Amino acid sequence: MNTSQIGLLAGLVLGAAGALGGFSAVIISLAVGVLGLVIGRVLDGELDLGELLGRGRDK
């Protein structure tokens, strides 16, 4: 299990624990899961935030 998968899993667990229930719980879990996945990908080096924000490493 790599860092991206751990980040996604941790985000989903924390999102589910923080939500109270209903449709909002699904949305909160999804949002926190995506955030965990993005953080995991950045830590793995698979995602460069500079490129997403318009600042490349070449400058």
Distance bins in CASP14 RR format, pairs under 12 A and 6 or more apart:
PFRMAT RR
TARGET T0000
AUTHOR 0000-0000-0000
RMODE 2
METHOD distances of the structure
MODEL  1
1 7 0 0 0 0 1 0 0 0 0 0 0
1 8 0 0 0 0 1 0 0 0 0 0 0
1 9 1 0 0 1 0 0 0 0 0 0 0
1 10 0 0 0 0 0 1 0 0 0 0 0
1 40 0 0 0 0 0 1 0 0 0 0 0
1 44 0 0 0 0 0 1 0 0 0 0 0
2 8 0 0 0 0 0 1 0 0 0 0 0
2 9 0 0 0 0 0 1 0 0 0 0 0
2 37 0 0 0 0 0 1 0 0 0 0 0
2 40 0 0 0 0 1 0 0 0 0 0 0
2 41 0 0 0 0 1 0 0 0 0 0 0
2 43 0 0 0 0 1 0 0 0 0 0 0
2 44 1 0 0 1 0 0 0 0 0 0 0
2 45 0 0 0 0 0 1 0 0 0 0 0
2 46 0 0 0 0 1 0 0 0 0 0 0
3 9 0 0 0 0 0 1 0 0 0 0 0
3 10 0 0 0 0 0 1 0 0 0 0 0
3 36 0 0 0 0 1 0 0 0 0 0 0
3 37 0 0 0 0 0 1 0 0 0 0 0
3 38 0 0 0 0 0 1 0 0 0 0 0
3 39 0 0 0 0 1 0 0 0 0 0 0
3 40 1 0 1 0 0 0 0 0 0 0 0
3 41 1 0 0 1 0 0 0 0 0 0 0
3 42 0 0 0 0 1 0 0 0 0 0 0
3 43 1 0 1 0 0 0 0 0 0 0 0
3 44 1 0 1 0 0 0 0 0 0 0 0
3 45 0 0 0 0 1 0 0 0 0 0 0
3 46 0 0 0 0 1 0 0 0 0 0 0
3 47 0 0 0 0 0 1 0 0 0 0 0
4 10 0 0 0 0 0 1 0 0 0 0 0
4 11 0 0 0 0 0 1 0 0 0 0 0
4 33 0 0 0 0 0 1 0 0 0 0 0
4 34 0 0 0 0 0 1 0 0 0 0 0
4 36 0 0 0 0 1 0 0 0 0 0 0
4 37 1 0 0 1 0 0 0 0 0 0 0
4 38 0 0 0 0 1 0 0 0 0 0 0
4 39 0 0 0 0 1 0 0 0 0 0 0
4 40 1 0 1 0 0 0 0 0 0 0 0
4 41 1 0 1 0 0 0 0 0 0 0 0
4 42 0 0 0 0 1 0 0 0 0 0 0
4 43 0 0 0 0 1 0 0 0 0 0 0
4 44 1 0 1 0 0 0 0 0 0 0 0
4 45 0 0 0 0 1 0 0 0 0 0 0
4 46 1 0 0 1 0 0 0 0 0 0 0
4 47 0 0 0 0 1 0 0 0 0 0 0
5 11 0 0 0 0 0 1 0 0 0 0 0
5 12 0 0 0 0 0 1 0 0 0 0 0
5 33 0 0 0 0 0 1 0 0 0 0 0
5 36 0 0 0 0 0 1 0 0 0 0 0
5 37 0 0 0 0 1 0 0 0 0 0 0
5 40 0 0 0 0 1 0 0 0 0 0 0
5 41 0 0 0 0 0 1 0 0 0 0 0
5 43 0 0 0 0 0 1 0 0 0 0 0
5 44 0 0 0 0 1 0 0 0 0 0 0
5 46 0 0 0 0 0 1 0 0 0 0 0
6 12 0 0 0 0 0 1 0 0 0 0 0
6 13 0 0 0 0 0 1 0 0 0 0 0
6 33 0 0 0 0 0 1 0 0 0 0 0
6 36 0 0 0 0 1 0 0 0 0 0 0
6 37 0 0 0 0 1 0 0 0 0 0 0
6 39 0 0 0 0 1 0 0 0 0 0 0
6 40 1 0 0 1 0 0 0 0 0 0 0
6 41 0 0 0 0 0 1 0 0 0 0 0
6 43 0 0 0 0 1 0 0 0 0 0 0
6 44 0 0 0 0 1 0 0 0 0 0 0
7 13 0 0 0 0 1 0 0 0 0 0 0
7 14 0 0 0 0 1 0 0 0 0 0 0
7 15 0 0 0 0 0 1 0 0 0 0 0
7 32 0 0 0 0 0 1 0 0 0 0 0
7 33 1 0 0 1 0 0 0 0 0 0 0
7 34 0 0 0 0 0 1 0 0 0 0 0
7 35 0 0 0 0 1 0 0 0 0 0 0
7 36 1 0 1 0 0 0 0 0 0 0 0
7 37 1 0 0 1 0 0 0 0 0 0 0
7 38 0 0 0 0 1 0 0 0 0 0 0
7 39 1 0 0 1 0 0 0 0 0 0 0
7 40 1 0 1 0 0 0 0 0 0 0 0
7 41 0 0 0 0 1 0 0 0 0 0 0
7 42 0 0 0 0 0 1 0 0 0 0 0
7 43 0 0 0 0 1 0 0 0 0 0 0
7 44 0 0 0 0 1 0 0 0 0 0 0
8 14 0 0 0 0 0 1 0 0 0 0 0
8 15 0 0 0 0 0 1 0 0 0 0 0
8 29 0 0 0 0 0 1 0 0 0 0 0
8 30 0 0 0 0 0 1 0 0 0 0 0
8 32 0 0 0 0 1 0 0 0 0 0 0
8 33 1 0 1 0 0 0 0 0 0 0 0
8 34 0 0 0 0 1 0 0 0 0 0 0
8 35 0 0 0 0 1 0 0 0 0 0 0
8 36 1 0 1 0 0 0 0 0 0 0 0
8 37 1 0 1 0 0 0 0 0 0 0 0
8 38 0 0 0 0 1 0 0 0 0 0 0
8 39 0 0 0 0 1 0 0 0 0 0 0
8 40 1 0 0 1 0 0 0 0 0 0 0
8 41 0 0 0 0 1 0 0 0 0 0 0
8 43 0 0 0 0 0 1 0 0 0 0 0
8 44 0 0 0 0 0 1 0 0 0 0 0
9 15 0 0 0 0 0 1 0 0 0 0 0
9 16 0 0 0 0 0 1 0 0 0 0 0
9 29 0 0 0 0 0 1 0 0 0 0 0
9 32 0 0 0 0 0 1 0 0 0 0 0
9 33 0 0 0 0 1 0 0 0 0 0 0
9 36 0 0 0 0 1 0 0 0 0 0 0
9 37 0 0 0 0 1 0 0 0 0 0 0
9 39 0 0 0 0 0 1 0 0 0 0 0
9 40 0 0 0 0 0 1 0 0 0 0 0
10 16 0 0 0 0 0 1 0 0 0 0 0
10 17 0 0 0 0 0 1 0 0 0 0 0
10 29 0 0 0 0 0 1 0 0 0 0 0
10 32 0 0 0 0 1 0 0 0 0 0 0
10 33 0 0 0 0 1 0 0 0 0 0 0
10 35 0 0 0 0 1 0 0 0 0 0 0
10 36 1 0 0 1 0 0 0 0 0 0 0
10 37 0 0 0 0 1 0 0 0 0 0 0
10 39 0 0 0 0 1 0 0 0 0 0 0
10 40 0 0 0 0 1 0 0 0 0 0 0
10 43 0 0 0 0 0 1 0 0 0 0 0
11 17 0 0 0 0 1 0 0 0 0 0 0
11 18 0 0 0 0 0 1 0 0 0 0 0
11 19 0 0 0 0 0 1 0 0 0 0 0
11 28 0 0 0 0 0 1 0 0 0 0 0
11 29 0 0 0 0 1 0 0 0 0 0 0
11 30 0 0 0 0 1 0 0 0 0 0 0
11 31 0 0 0 0 1 0 0 0 0 0 0
11 32 1 0 1 0 0 0 0 0 0 0 0
11 33 1 0 1 0 0 0 0 0 0 0 0
11 34 0 0 0 0 1 0 0 0 0 0 0
11 35 1 0 0 1 0 0 0 0 0 0 0
11 36 1 0 1 0 0 0 0 0 0 0 0
11 37 1 0 0 1 0 0 0 0 0 0 0
11 38 0 0 0 0 0 1 0 0 0 0 0
11 39 0 0 0 0 1 0 0 0 0 0 0
11 40 0 0 0 0 1 0 0 0 0 0 0
12 18 0 0 0 0 0 1 0 0 0 0 0
12 19 0 0 0 0 0 1 0 0 0 0 0
12 25 0 0 0 0 0 1 0 0 0 0 0
12 26 0 0 0 0 0 1 0 0 0 0 0
12 28 0 0 0 0 0 1 0 0 0 0 0
12 29 1 0 1 0 0 0 0 0 0 0 0
12 30 0 0 0 0 1 0 0 0 0 0 0
12 31 0 0 0 0 0 1 0 0 0 0 0
12 32 1 0 0 1 0 0 0 0 0 0 0
12 33 1 0 1 0 0 0 0 0 0 0 0
12 34 0 0 0 0 1 0 0 0 0 0 0
12 35 0 0 0 0 0 1 0 0 0 0 0
12 36 0 0 0 0 1 0 0 0 0 0 0
12 37 0 0 0 0 1 0 0 0 0 0 0
13 19 0 0 0 0 0 1 0 0 0 0 0
13 29 0 0 0 0 1 0 0 0 0 0 0
13 32 0 0 0 0 1 0 0 0 0 0 0
13 33 0 0 0 0 1 0 0 0 0 0 0
13 36 0 0 0 0 0 1 0 0 0 0 0
14 28 0 0 0 0 1 0 0 0 0 0 0
14 29 0 0 0 0 1 0 0 0 0 0 0
14 31 0 0 0 0 0 1 0 0 0 0 0
14 32 1 0 1 0 0 0 0 0 0 0 0
14 33 0 0 0 0 1 0 0 0 0 0 0
14 35 0 0 0 0 1 0 0 0 0 0 0
14 36 0 0 0 0 1 0 0 0 0 0 0
14 39 0 0 0 0 0 1 0 0 0 0 0
15 21 0 0 0 0 0 1 0 0 0 0 0
15 24 0 0 0 0 0 1 0 0 0 0 0
15 25 0 0 0 0 1 0 0 0 0 0 0
15 26 0 0 0 0 0 1 0 0 0 0 0
15 27 0 0 0 0 1 0 0 0 0 0 0
15 28 1 0 1 0 0 0 0 0 0 0 0
15 29 1 0 1 0 0 0 0 0 0 0 0
15 30 0 0 0 0 1 0 0 0 0 0 0
15 31 1 0 0 1 0 0 0 0 0 0 0
15 32 1 0 1 0 0 0 0 0 0 0 0
15 33 1 0 0 1 0 0 0 0 0 0 0
15 34 0 0 0 0 0 1 0 0 0 0 0
15 35 0 0 0 0 1 0 0 0 0 0 0
15 36 0 0 0 0 1 0 0 0 0 0 0
16 22 0 0 0 0 0 1 0 0 0 0 0
16 24 0 0 0 0 0 1 0 0 0 0 0
16 25 1 0 0 1 0 0 0 0 0 0 0
16 26 0 0 0 0 1 0 0 0 0 0 0
16 27 0 0 0 0 0 1 0 0 0 0 0
16 28 0 0 0 0 1 0 0 0 0 0 0
16 29 1 0 1 0 0 0 0 0 0 0 0
16 30 0 0 0 0 0 1 0 0 0 0 0
16 31 0 0 0 0 0 1 0 0 0 0 0
16 32 0 0 0 0 1 0 0 0 0 0 0
16 33 0 0 0 0 1 0 0 0 0 0 0
17 25 0 0 0 0 1 0 0 0 0 0 0
17 28 0 0 0 0 1 0 0 0 0 0 0
17 29 0 0 0 0 1 0 0 0 0 0 0
17 32 0 0 0 0 1 0 0 0 0 0 0
18 24 0 0 0 0 0 1 0 0 0 0 0
18 25 0 0 0 0 1 0 0 0 0 0 0
18 28 1 0 0 1 0 0 0 0 0 0 0
18 29 0 0 0 0 1 0 0 0 0 0 0
18 31 0 0 0 0 0 1 0 0 0 0 0
18 32 0 0 0 0 1 0 0 0 0 0 0
19 25 1 1 0 0 0 0 0 0 0 0 0
19 26 1 0 0 1 0 0 0 0 0 0 0
19 27 0 0 0 0 1 0 0 0 0 0 0
19 28 1 0 1 0 0 0 0 0 0 0 0
19 29 1 0 1 0 0 0 0 0 0 0 0
19 30 0 0 0 0 0 1 0 0 0 0 0
19 31 0 0 0 0 1 0 0 0 0 0 0
19 32 0 0 0 0 1 0 0 0 0 0 0
19 33 0 0 0 0 0 1 0 0 0 0 0
20 26 0 0 0 0 0 1 0 0 0 0 0
20 27 0 0 0 0 0 1 0 0 0 0 0
20 28 0 0 0 0 1 0 0 0 0 0 0
20 29 0 0 0 0 0 1 0 0 0 0 0
21 27 0 0 0 0 0 1 0 0 0 0 0
21 28 0 0 0 0 1 0 0 0 0 0 0
21 29 0 0 0 0 1 0 0 0 0 0 0
22 28 0 0 0 0 1 0 0 0 0 0 0
22 29 0 0 0 0 0 1 0 0 0 0 0
23 29 0 0 0 0 0 1 0 0 0 0 0
23 30 0 0 0 0 0 1 0 0 0 0 0
24 30 0 0 0 0 0 1 0 0 0 0 0
24 31 0 0 0 0 0 1 0 0 0 0 0
25 31 0 0 0 0 0 1 0 0 0 0 0
25 32 0 0 0 0 0 1 0 0 0 0 0
26 32 0 0 0 0 0 1 0 0 0 0 0
26 33 0 0 0 0 0 1 0 0 0 0 0
27 33 0 0 0 0 0 1 0 0 0 0 0
27 34 0 0 0 0 0 1 0 0 0 0 0
28 34 0 0 0 0 0 1 0 0 0 0 0
28 35 0 0 0 0 0 1 0 0 0 0 0
29 35 0 0 0 0 0 1 0 0 0 0 0
29 36 0 0 0 0 0 1 0 0 0 0 0
30 36 0 0 0 0 0 1 0 0 0 0 0
30 37 0 0 0 0 0 1 0 0 0 0 0
31 37 0 0 0 0 0 1 0 0 0 0 0
31 38 0 0 0 0 0 1 0 0 0 0 0
32 38 0 0 0 0 0 1 0 0 0 0 0
32 39 0 0 0 0 0 1 0 0 0 0 0
33 39 0 0 0 0 1 0 0 0 0 0 0
33 40 0 0 0 0 0 1 0 0 0 0 0
33 41 0 0 0 0 0 1 0 0 0 0 0
34 40 0 0 0 0 0 1 0 0 0 0 0
34 41 0 0 0 0 0 1 0 0 0 0 0
35 41 0 0 0 0 0 1 0 0 0 0 0
35 42 0 0 0 0 0 1 0 0 0 0 0
36 42 0 0 0 0 1 0 0 0 0 0 0
36 43 0 0 0 0 1 0 0 0 0 0 0
36 44 0 0 0 0 0 1 0 0 0 0 0
36 47 0 0 0 0 0 1 0 0 0 0 0
37 43 0 0 0 0 0 1 0 0 0 0 0
37 44 0 0 0 0 0 1 0 0 0 0 0
37 46 0 0 0 0 0 1 0 0 0 0 0
37 47 0 0 0 0 1 0 0 0 0 0 0
38 44 0 0 0 0 0 1 0 0 0 0 0
38 45 0 0 0 0 0 1 0 0 0 0 0
38 46 0 0 0 0 0 1 0 0 0 0 0
38 47 1 0 0 1 0 0 0 0 0 0 0
38 48 0 0 0 0 0 1 0 0 0 0 0
38 49 0 0 0 0 1 0 0 0 0 0 0
38 52 0 0 0 0 1 0 0 0 0 0 0
39 45 0 0 0 0 0 1 0 0 0 0 0
39 46 0 0 0 0 0 1 0 0 0 0 0
39 47 0 0 0 0 1 0 0 0 0 0 0
39 49 0 0 0 0 0 1 0 0 0 0 0
40 46 0 0 0 0 1 0 0 0 0 0 0
40 47 0 0 0 0 1 0 0 0 0 0 0
40 49 0 0 0 0 0 1 0 0 0 0 0
41 47 1 1 0 0 0 0 0 0 0 0 0
41 48 0 0 0 0 1 0 0 0 0 0 0
41 49 0 0 0 0 1 0 0 0 0 0 0
41 52 0 0 0 0 0 1 0 0 0 0 0
42 48 1 0 0 1 0 0 0 0 0 0 0
42 49 1 0 0 1 0 0 0 0 0 0 0
42 50 0 0 0 0 0 1 0 0 0 0 0
42 51 0 0 0 0 0 1 0 0 0 0 0
42 52 0 0 0 0 1 0 0 0 0 0 0
43 49 0 0 0 0 0 1 0 0 0 0 0
45 51 0 0 0 0 0 1 0 0 0 0 0
45 57 0 0 0 0 0 1 0 0 0 0 0
47 53 0 0 0 0 0 1 0 0 0 0 0
48 54 0 0 0 0 1 0 0 0 0 0 0
48 55 0 0 0 0 1 0 0 0 0 0 0
48 56 1 0 0 1 0 0 0 0 0 0 0
48 57 1 0 0 1 0 0 0 0 0 0 0
48 58 0 0 0 0 0 1 0 0 0 0 0
49 55 0 0 0 0 1 0 0 0 0 0 0
49 56 0 0 0 0 1 0 0 0 0 0 0
49 57 0 0 0 0 0 1 0 0 0 0 0
50 56 1 0 1 0 0 0 0 0 0 0 0
50 57 1 0 0 1 0 0 0 0 0 0 0
50 58 0 0 0 0 0 1 0 0 0 0 0
50 59 0 0 0 0 1 0 0 0 0 0 0
51 57 1 0 0 1 0 0 0 0 0 0 0
51 58 0 0 0 0 0 1 0 0 0 0 0
51 59 0 0 0 0 0 1 0 0 0 0 0
END
